[in-house]
Amino acid sequence: MTSAGTVPPVPALYTCEVAHTRVHPVRHSLRRRTYLWLVDLDALPSLPRLLRPLARFDARDHFGGRAPTIRAGLDAYLASRGVRDADGRVLMLAHARVLNHVFNPLTLYWCHDKAGRPVCVVAEVHNTYGGRHCYLLRPDAGGRADVAKDFYVSPFFDVEGSYRMRLPLPGEHVDLTVQVRLGDGSRPLTATVRGRYHPADARGLLTAALRHPWSTAAVSVSIRWHGIRLYLKGLPVCPRPAPPTRQGML
């Protein structure tokens, strides 16, 4: 895992390009620009009143949505998985709620112990059907981890195979990769997030919000629009199974 010495100043903003590339059974790609926040769960941003509609971090938007804080929801999940030493700093990369709307396809939590040593990464995945699921990851020194896929995300993929994730802790840049790998050795989908750090001051937030207005709604619309395009290309729809139990998700 990335060492704690590379932690950037937080809160931070990252202007990003998100890309998805499918190579099988049809070729299709999408690119969209947005911005993400990197925040300390124990010191969430306190914005001026006029800017609060542009960024809010609510516990209801993460894990089971019933915990009093995002940190409490994370701690409950980690405890359910037997993780006891992630009791230090936690950095979260996510969209904030904008104009009372949020959609986070992927939220990442880099968890450390009290000495600042990296312990694990939690990848929280949301689908467009309202489902939520978490993967507990133990990345190597390069930020890479493999995990079995057990949550229905796209209507064009069965719940099979695995993910290869590369999730180094952001610094001056953010550079993430998630790749779907199937049992036959194929790699039909690769998603990347790449972007640059900006201070999360009033100027930085207003600039990002003006360049990417109502960014979270734009993410939702983009996902659905590209789903329609894939369907029109003839990609078969896979039946949606019953969602897995939300183990430890308050």
C-alpha positions in Angstrom: 0.0 0.0 0.0 1.0 3.6 -0.4 2.7 4.9 2.7 1.3 7.6 4.9 4.1 9.9 3.9 2.4 10.6 0.6 -0.8 11.9 2.1 -1.7 15.2 0.4 -3.1 18.2 2.1 -6.8 17.6 2.9 -9.5 18.4 2.2 -8.5 18.4 -1.5 -10.2 18.5 -4.8 -9.3 16.5 -7.9 -10.4 17.4 -11.4 -10.6 14.1 -13.1 -11.3 12.2 -16.3 -13.2 9.0 -15.8 -12.9 6.5 -18.6 -14.5 3.1 -19.3 -13.3 0.8 -22.1 -15.1 -2.4 -23.1 -13.5 -4.7 -25.6 -15.9 -7.7 -25.4 -18.4 -8.7 -26.7 -18.8 -5.3 -28.2 -16.3 -2.4 -28.3 -17.4 0.7 -26.5 -15.8 3.5 -24.5 -16.9 6.5 -22.5 -15.1 9.5 -21.1 -16.4 12.1 -18.7 -14.9 14.9 -16.7 -15.8 15.5 -13.1 -14.3 16.4 -9.8 -13.9 14.4 -6.6 -13.1 15.2 -2.9 -10.4 13.7 -0.8 -11.4 14.3 2.9 -10.4 13.1 6.4 -13.4 11.4 7.9 -12.6 12.9 11.3 -12.3 16.4 9.9 -14.9 16.8 7.2 -14.9 20.2 5.4 -16.7 23.1 7.0 -17.9 25.3 4.2 -19.2 28.9 4.2 -23.0 28.9 4.3 -23.3 30.1 0.7 -21.2 27.2 -0.6 -22.8 24.4 1.4 -25.3 23.5 -1.3 -22.3 22.6 -3.5 -20.7 20.1 -1.1 -22.2 18.1 1.7 -21.1 14.8 3.2 -23.9 12.8 4.7 -23.8 9.5 6.5 -27.0 8.4 4.7 -25.1 8.3 1.5 -22.7 5.6 2.6 -22.8 2.1 3.9 -26.3 1.2 5.2 -27.2 4.9 5.6 -28.2 4.5 9.2 -25.0 5.3 11.1 -24.7 8.7 12.8 -21.5 9.5 10.8 -19.6 8.1 7.8 -16.8 7.1 10.2 -19.2 5.2 12.4 -20.5 3.4 9.3 -17.0 2.5 8.2 -16.0 1.3 11.7 -19.1 -0.9 11.9 -18.2 -2.5 8.6 -14.6 -3.0 9.5 -15.6 -4.6 12.8 -17.9 -7.0 11.1 -14.9 -8.1 9.0 -12.6 -8.6 12.0 -10.5 -5.5 11.3 -9.5 -4.0 14.7 -6.4 -2.0 13.9 -7.8 0.6 11.5 -8.3 3.1 14.3 -6.2 5.9 12.9 -6.7 8.4 10.0 -9.1 7.5 7.2 -9.1 9.3 3.9 -12.2 9.1 1.7 -12.3 9.8 -2.1 -15.8 10.5 -3.2 -18.4 12.9 -4.7 -20.0 15.2 -2.3 -23.7 15.8 -2.3 -24.4 18.6 -4.7 -27.7 20.5 -4.8 -29.1 17.7 -2.7 -28.1 15.0 -5.1 -25.3 12.5 -5.0 -24.3 9.3 -6.8 -21.0 7.6 -6.0 -20.3 4.6 -8.3 -17.1 4.0 -6.3 -16.1 5.5 -2.9 -12.6 4.6 -1.6 -11.5 4.7 2.0 -7.7 4.4 2.8 -7.6 3.3 6.5 -4.6 3.6 8.8 -3.7 2.6 12.3 -2.9 5.1 15.1 0.8 5.1 14.1 -0.2 6.2 10.6 0.6 2.9 9.0 -1.7 1.7 6.2 -4.0 -1.1 7.2 -6.6 -1.6 4.4 -8.7 0.0 1.7 -12.5 -0.3 1.6 -14.1 0.1 -1.9 -17.8 1.0 -1.5 -19.7 0.4 -4.8 -23.2 1.7 -5.6 -25.3 0.6 -8.6 -28.1 2.5 -10.3 -30.7 0.3 -8.7 -30.0 1.7 -5.2 -27.8 -1.2 -4.1 -24.6 -0.8 -2.1 -21.8 -3.2 -1.4 -18.3 -3.0 0.1 -15.1 -4.8 -0.7 -12.3 -5.1 1.9 -8.9 -4.9 0.2 -5.3 -5.4 1.3 -3.3 -3.8 -1.5 0.3 -4.5 -2.1 3.1 -1.9 -2.1 2.0 -0.8 -5.5 -1.6 -0.3 -4.5 -2.8 -3.4 -6.3 -5.4 -5.9 -5.0 -7.6 -8.7 -6.4 -11.0 -9.5 -5.1 -13.9 -11.7 -6.2 -16.8 -9.9 -7.8 -20.0 -10.6 -5.9 -22.2 -7.5 -6.5 -24.4 -6.7 -9.5 -23.3 -3.4 -11.0 -23.8 -3.3 -14.7 -26.9 -5.0 -16.4 -24.4 -6.2 -19.1 -22.3 -8.3 -16.7 -23.1 -11.3 -14.6 -21.9 -11.5 -11.0 -18.8 -13.6 -11.9 -15.1 -13.2 -12.2 -13.0 -10.8 -10.2 -11.6 -7.3 -10.0 -8.0 -6.3 -10.3 -7.8 -2.9 -8.7 -4.9 -0.4 -8.5 -5.7 2.1 -5.8 -2.6 4.2 -4.8 -3.4 6.9 -2.3 -3.8 10.2 -4.2 -1.1 12.8 -4.0 -0.4 15.5 -6.6 -2.3 13.2 -8.9 -5.0 10.6 -8.6 -4.5 7.5 -10.8 -6.9 4.6 -10.2 -7.7 1.5 -12.3 -10.4 -1.1 -11.9 -10.4 -4.1 -14.3 -13.0 -6.9 -14.7 -11.4 -10.3 -15.1 -13.3 -13.4 -16.1 -12.6 -17.0 -15.5 -11.6 -17.6 -19.1 -8.8 -15.1 -18.8 -10.5 -12.3 -20.7 -10.6 -8.7 -19.4 -13.7 -7.2 -20.9 -13.8 -3.9 -19.1 -11.2 -1.5 -17.7 -12.2 1.7 -15.8 -9.7 4.5 -14.9 -9.8 7.7 -12.9 -7.0 10.2 -13.5 -6.8 13.7 -12.3 -4.9 16.5 -10.6 -4.9 18.0 -7.1 -6.4 21.4 -6.3 -6.8 23.1 -3.0 -10.3 22.8 -1.6 -10.8 26.4 -0.9 -13.8 28.6 -2.0 -12.1 29.5 -5.3 -11.2 25.9 -6.1 -14.8 24.7 -5.3 -16.5 27.4 -7.3 -14.1 26.8 -10.3 -14.8 23.1 -10.2 -18.6 23.6 -9.8 -18.8 26.1 -12.7 -16.8 23.8 -15.0 -18.8 20.7 -14.0 -22.2 22.0 -13.0 -24.3 19.6 -10.9 -21.6 17.0 -11.3 -23.3 14.1 -9.5 -26.4 14.3 -11.6 -24.2 14.4 -14.7 -22.6 11.1 -13.6 -26.0 9.5 -13.2 -27.2 10.7 -16.6 -24.0 9.6 -18.3 -24.2 6.1 -16.9 -27.8 5.7 -18.1 -27.1 7.2 -21.5 -24.2 4.9 -22.2 -26.3 1.9 -21.0 -28.9 2.8 -23.6 -26.2 3.0 -26.3 -24.8 -0.4 -25.2 -28.3 -1.9 -25.4 -28.8 -0.5 -28.9 -25.5 -2.0 -29.9 -27.0 -5.4 -29.1 -25.3 -6.2 -25.8 -27.5 -8.7 -24.0 -28.9 -7.8 -20.6 -28.0 -10.1 -17.7 -30.8 -10.8 -15.1 -30.3 -9.0 -11.8 -29.9 -11.4 -8.9 -31.0 -10.8 -5.3 -28.6 -8.4 -3.7 -26.1 -9.8 -1.2 -26.6 -9.3 2.5 -25.1 -6.0 3.7 -22.8 -7.5 6.3 -22.0 -5.0 9.0 -23.4 -2.0 7.0 -25.2 0.4 9.3 
